[in-house]
Amino acid sequence: MNILFLISEVEDIVKTGGLADVGKALPIALKELGHDVRIFMPYYAQAKRTFKLPDACVKQVLHANEQRYEFGVKELNFENIKVYLIDYPEYFADEDLYSKTSQVSNSEKFAFFSLAALKASESLAFKPQILHCNDWHTSIACYMAKHDPQIKDFYRDTKSVLSIHNAAFQGVEDLKNMKCVSAHQSHLYVDNGHINLLKTGLIHADKICPVSPSYAQEISTPLGSHGIDDVVRHRQNDVIGVLNGCDYEQWNPETDPIIAARYSVDDISGKAKCKAALQKEFNLPVTKNTPLLGMVCRTTIQKGFGFILPMLEQLLHHKVQIVIVGTGEEDITKPLAEIAAKHPKQFAFINDFQSEYAHYVEAGADFFLMPSQFEPCGLNQMYSLAYGTLPIVRAVGGLKDTVKDIDLSDGNGFVFENPSPDALLNVIRKALLLFHEYPAQLTKARKRAMQVKFTWDVAAAKFQSIYKQM
């Protein structure tokens, strides 16, 4: 099949988060199944500095609501996949991919990008059977392909899939700031004069694919949906959760060039050296007899800091070390820094992010903290399992689908449900008890964890099945 893949970022081109991992890995896996996948993304300032690219075709022109948009299309051969980048400096010259200061709203930028990508694919004579859109940034393409008079004839037989990576972000914007789509307003999801790009996509996509089966269930409920449950329930028969995969070429303790020592499920002795290196790197006492909890994430409420901060100093009464790496909200980073200053021999907080730090923590920690308030899929728990670092997670979204509690015969981590600091503290104590009192069981659990795999070829095969159904 011909697959037109629209996404806002792709790892190794431009990346701000886990969405970019999918933007790279899933198209590669689909191509390996024999499909012709073409990726479209914006030609950001960051990408321009890294990649000086040729034109893929002549300048393109879009007309929308009496506006004339003239844009270029650049071409990059990436992992044997053609990536086309929409070159429109008026919208994509900012240093930040998602600008907070630009006079043009992010919703307008990405609505334009979606329409421009569809127009460019027609000019390049790439006629897709499948249009695969990702999150709010490109969700309106599901509508435009069917209804915009400039392109709808070309996409008459195209079916659309909308992957939901995080429903908390929906592209809500005052319609008066949406020049390129306002002419369509009678067909868009508009509430009190504001367009909701994600809900518009949910209404018009042929299939809706949240990034894990449990998240697919959660977004149909008022509690877990961030307000999209009404639309999701209406489309329930077209909602199919597809679990993301993990890039085991990048996250593999047997081959990882960044960590202090390599190790495998057959010989995990190198993990002790990685722990010592992690302790040394962040100025904690080097000891193998103290359990070490690690965490790498954006410091936001979503990641569970509403549960962590109230019980953190109580946890530090135990024989334990903690390393947290991440940047984000000051009302979280400030108290973390203060607690770390009070307990320098037990707790290290690194208000920074470097990719090396993530590898250090995954390899060196005994347990990985991921007590998310919500987690559509999550990748760090998959990395942790691969490194034999038992995850401590809340039973939500993809965490629920990938981590099994230690009390089960095939347990590979620690799972709690109640969203409270006490519930988190109790499950951590359970992990500490296993470390101190049952080392043989801990080793067996680590080996079970390291044998669990969530591969992109499985996810790609699932998508292939969905495409064929359509």
VENDAHU-V119476 format. One record per residue. N is the residue number from 1. PHI is phi in radians with two decimals (none if undefined). NEAR is the number of other ideal C-beta (glycine too) atoms within 12 Angstrom. Layout:
BEGIN
N/PHI/NEAR
N/PHI/NEAR
END
This chain:
BEGIN
1/none/31
2/-1.58/27
3/-2.13/40
4/-1.66/47
5/-1.96/47
6/-1.83/52
7/-2.73/50
8/-1.50/46
9/-2.73/38
10/-2.41/42
11/-1.01/30
12/1.36/26
13/-1.96/37
14/-2.56/35
15/-2.53/25
16/-2.11/24
17/-2.89/31
18/-1.16/36
19/-1.02/36
20/-1.13/32
21/-1.05/39
22/-1.16/43
23/-1.06/45
24/-1.62/35
25/-1.25/41
26/-1.17/47
27/-1.03/41
28/-1.10/32
29/-1.14/34
30/-1.17/38
31/-1.10/29
32/-1.15/21
33/-1.48/25
34/1.80/14
35/-1.56/28
36/-1.63/24
37/-1.84/42
38/-2.11/40
39/-1.66/49
40/-2.06/51
41/-2.62/50
42/-1.26/48
43/-1.62/40
44/-1.21/36
45/-1.02/23
46/-1.07/25
47/-1.19/33
48/-1.09/24
49/-1.17/14
50/-1.51/18
51/-2.17/24
52/-1.65/14
53/-1.97/25
54/-1.38/15
55/-1.24/22
56/-1.49/30
57/-2.84/23
58/-1.19/13
59/-0.96/21
60/-1.88/32
61/-2.28/21
62/-2.04/36
63/-2.06/21
64/-2.62/29
65/0.92/23
66/1.18/11
67/-1.74/21
68/-2.01/15
69/-1.99/32
70/-1.89/20
71/-2.46/37
72/-1.79/29
73/-2.27/39
74/-1.76/35
75/-2.19/28
76/-2.30/31
77/-1.52/17
78/-2.22/30
79/0.94/25
80/1.11/15
81/-2.10/31
82/-1.41/30
83/-1.96/41
84/-1.89/44
85/-2.01/44
86/-1.39/47
87/-1.76/38
88/-2.46/36
89/-1.00/22
90/-1.01/26
91/-1.95/34
92/-2.16/37
93/-1.61/22
94/-1.17/23
95/-1.17/18
96/-1.53/18
97/-1.12/33
98/-2.05/29
99/-1.35/23
100/-1.75/12
101/-2.01/11
102/-1.13/21
103/-1.25/13
104/-1.67/29
105/-1.21/29
106/-1.06/33
107/-1.13/40
108/-1.12/37
109/-1.02/43
110/-1.43/49
111/-1.14/52
112/-1.06/44
113/-0.99/50
114/-1.07/51
115/-1.20/48
116/-1.12/46
117/-1.11/50
118/-1.13/46
119/-1.12/40
120/-1.15/47
121/-1.09/39
122/-1.13/31
123/-1.12/27
124/-1.48/27
125/1.04/13
126/-1.73/33
127/-1.71/25
128/-1.54/38
129/-1.32/25
130/-2.18/41
131/-1.88/49
132/-1.90/49
133/-1.86/51
134/-2.32/48
135/1.07/44
136/-1.10/44
137/-0.99/42
138/-2.09/50
139/-1.12/50
140/-1.19/53
141/-1.07/49
142/-1.08/48
143/-1.39/40
144/-1.05/46
145/-1.05/43
146/-1.62/29
147/-2.23/28
148/-1.26/34
149/-1.09/18
150/-1.27/26
151/-2.37/33
152/-1.10/22
153/-1.13/16
154/-1.14/26
155/-1.78/35
156/-0.97/15
157/-1.80/19
158/-1.49/34
159/-1.79/30
160/-2.04/43
161/-2.13/47
162/-2.04/49
163/-1.50/50
164/-1.83/51
165/-1.63/42
166/-2.85/39
167/-1.31/42
168/-1.18/28
169/-1.92/28
170/-2.23/34
171/1.14/41
172/-1.57/30
173/-2.68/34
174/-1.00/20
175/-1.05/30
176/-1.19/17
177/-1.66/25
178/-2.00/37
179/-1.07/31
180/-1.39/43
181/-2.20/42
182/-1.09/27
183/-1.14/24
184/-1.69/30
185/-0.99/27
186/-1.19/14
187/-1.91/20
188/-1.63/37
189/-1.45/35
190/-2.14/24
191/-2.26/20
192/0.94/10
193/1.42/16
194/-2.05/24
195/-1.41/39
196/-2.03/37
197/-1.14/48
198/-1.12/46
199/-1.12/38
200/-1.04/43
201/-1.13/48
202/-1.11/46
203/-1.23/30
204/-1.82/37
205/-1.15/43
206/-1.32/33
207/-2.36/36
208/-2.07/42
209/-2.21/46
210/-1.08/45
211/-1.51/43
212/-2.86/40
213/-1.04/26
214/-1.16/32
215/-1.15/43
216/-1.05/36
217/-1.28/26
218/-1.12/39
219/-1.33/42
220/-1.63/31
221/-2.00/22
222/-1.01/14
223/-1.22/15
224/-1.89/31
225/-1.89/31
226/1.01/30
227/1.57/23
228/-1.80/41
229/-1.10/24
230/-1.10/21
231/-1.24/32
232/-1.10/37
233/-1.08/20
234/-1.12/17
235/-1.86/29
236/-0.92/21
237/-1.21/13
238/-1.87/28
239/-1.73/34
240/-2.35/33
241/-1.33/33
242/-2.21/41
243/-1.20/39
244/-1.07/46
245/-1.75/38
246/-2.20/37
247/-1.50/32
248/-1.40/25
249/-1.28/20
250/-1.53/26
251/-2.07/34
252/-2.59/28
253/-1.14/38
254/-1.33/24
255/-2.20/18
256/-1.06/31
257/-1.39/16
258/-1.56/27
259/-1.41/35
260/-1.19/26
261/-2.64/26
262/-1.57/23
263/-2.68/30
264/-2.48/22
265/-1.12/26
266/-1.45/14
267/-2.63/19
268/-1.67/31
269/-1.05/19
270/-1.13/25
271/-1.11/39
272/-1.10/26
273/-1.18/24
274/-1.15/36
275/-1.12/43
276/-1.07/27
277/-1.15/28
278/-1.13/45
279/-1.05/33
280/-1.16/19
281/-1.01/29
282/-1.96/32
283/1.05/18
284/-1.78/31
285/-0.99/23
286/-1.44/23
287/-2.61/20
288/-1.54/21
289/-1.61/18
290/-1.90/28
291/-1.12/38
292/-2.06/45
293/-1.71/47
294/-2.11/46
295/-2.69/44
296/-2.34/43
297/-3.03/41
298/-1.23/26
299/-1.47/32
300/-2.28/25
301/-1.05/22
302/-0.93/32
303/-1.41/35
304/1.74/41
305/-1.24/36
306/-1.18/26
307/-1.65/36
308/-1.29/42
309/-1.05/30
310/-1.15/21
311/-1.99/28
312/-1.09/36
313/-1.20/23
314/-1.14/20
315/-1.08/36
316/-1.27/26
317/-1.24/16
318/-1.46/26
319/-1.37/21
320/-2.77/36
321/-2.14/39
322/-2.38/43
323/-2.17/41
324/-2.11/45
325/-2.08/40
326/2.91/34
327/-2.22/24
328/2.82/25
329/-1.32/21
330/-1.13/15
331/-1.23/16
332/-1.84/31
333/-1.15/27
334/-1.12/18
335/-1.13/25
336/-1.08/35
337/-1.12/25
338/-1.16/20
339/-1.16/28
340/-1.10/29
341/-1.17/16
342/-1.37/16
343/-2.27/25
344/-1.15/19
345/-1.55/21
346/-2.10/32
347/-2.31/36
348/-2.04/37
349/-2.00/38
350/-1.95/32
351/-1.46/25
352/-2.89/20
353/-2.46/22
354/-2.34/17
355/-1.05/22
356/-1.06/23
357/-1.04/32
358/-1.07/35
359/-1.17/35
360/-1.01/36
361/-1.21/45
362/-1.05/47
363/-1.45/46
364/-1.65/48
365/-1.33/49
366/-1.46/48
367/-2.37/49
368/-2.03/48
369/-1.47/47
370/-2.62/54
371/-1.54/53
372/-1.11/45
373/-1.14/29
374/-2.58/37
375/-2.67/42
376/-0.88/44
377/-2.36/44
378/1.55/45
379/-2.05/44
380/-1.09/45
381/-1.17/50
382/-1.22/45
383/-1.04/43
384/-1.07/47
385/-1.02/42
386/-1.07/44
387/-1.67/51
388/1.21/43
389/-1.82/51
390/-1.16/49
391/-1.35/52
392/-1.96/47
393/-2.32/47
394/-1.60/40
395/-1.38/32
396/-2.36/38
397/0.84/41
398/-1.16/43
399/-1.11/44
400/-1.13/35
401/-1.46/32
402/-2.10/39
403/-2.01/45
404/-1.96/26
405/-1.12/27
406/-1.07/32
407/-1.27/17
408/-1.46/14
409/-1.10/12
410/-1.89/18
411/-1.06/27
412/-2.39/39
413/-3.07/45
414/-2.26/45
415/-2.17/35
416/-2.26/36
417/-1.99/19
418/-1.12/17
419/-1.36/24
420/-2.60/20
421/-1.04/25
422/-1.11/18
423/-1.13/26
424/-1.15/38
425/-1.05/32
426/-1.12/24
427/-1.27/39
428/-1.16/41
429/-1.05/28
430/-1.09/31
431/-1.17/41
432/-1.10/31
433/-1.09/22
434/-1.06/30
435/-1.10/35
436/-1.35/19
437/-1.86/14
438/-2.33/16
439/-1.05/17
440/-1.16/12
441/-1.16/22
442/-1.07/32
443/-1.10/23
444/-1.09/23
445/-1.14/40
446/-1.07/40
447/-1.19/27
448/-1.08/25
449/-1.06/40
450/-1.22/34
451/-1.63/19
452/-1.44/31
453/-2.33/24
454/-2.15/35
455/-1.73/25
456/-1.24/34
457/-1.17/23
458/-1.19/21
459/-1.08/39
460/-1.11/33
461/-1.11/23
462/-1.13/32
463/-1.11/39
464/-1.01/29
465/-1.11/19
466/-1.14/31
467/-1.01/33
468/-1.16/17
469/-1.03/17
470/-1.30/25
END
